[in-house]
Amino acid sequence: MSDLISDGKTKVCWAPSLTSQTAPTATELNALADYTSRITPDGLKIDPDTADVDTSSLASRFDTAEAGRVKFDIELTFKRGTTTQEELPWTTLTYGTHGSLVVRRGVDFETAFAAGQSVEVYPVVCGEPGSQPPAANEVSKFVSKMLLTSAPTTRATVA
């Protein structure tokens, strides 16, 4: 038994549109803008939060609950760059931009998307990008907050 190491095994791409959210094709995914190398090591934040629905009654002796709505807090921290290619996240993920964030985990970053792989697809709209304060011994960064526009597919399979 061994642990799954995440270093170098996450890929993050931006899709202006997808033909299928639940089964995007490998060809389609391999043509997307790959932003992985522009994201800081701790810059991929996709935090689900499940609300609880109180199912207790006047007769209850214990608080009981069921799973309610799920909300995702999505923020990506990007490094700013000096070339047009390096600045694509900054110039693309502007306020009000709609698209899908595609995330693959557990496969070497350099490996092309292939049929059968598992990916997460989050249909989102971008919030206003926020430049981070300058700091000694750090690169210039900005944060892109993203809001879900419809239900994500957290276990899509590449077709």
Summary of the structure (lengths in Angstrom):
residues: 159
radius of gyration: 18.3
end to end distance: 29.5
largest distance: 65.5
contacts: 408
relative contact order: 0.25
helix: 8%
strand: 45%
